[in-house]
Amino acid sequence: MKRPEILIPFLALVATAVVYSALLWKSLDSPGKFNFSGNQFSEVYSYHIKSLEQLKHNAPGKFHYMMADIYEAAHKLKRNGATGDHIELNAFELLDLEGMEED
């Protein structure tokens, strides 16, 4: 049985956020230049998607190993308490579910 993998779009989004964070840190003088928006970083996100898909195509075994390891590492962090339940509850409390529209 194959181990579960992190999804390509999720990893691409995280990698894009890392690029954004590095650029923001580099430009501490003028952080307003780097708003995290889809328009500004869509090319970076697309690059990550294409790179991961190419790796999956060219080396499927290595791709699976890497993606499964990342998935497993994220779950270990959660199990070991790196993200406390109190943080998750506070974030959930910020949602106005009663006032939220539905599809």
Secondary structure by P-SEA (a helix, b strand, c coil): cccccccaaaaaaaaaaaaaaaaaaaaccccccccccccccaaaaaaaaaaaaaaaaacaaaaaaaaaaaaaaaaaaaaaccccaaaaaaaaaaccccccccc
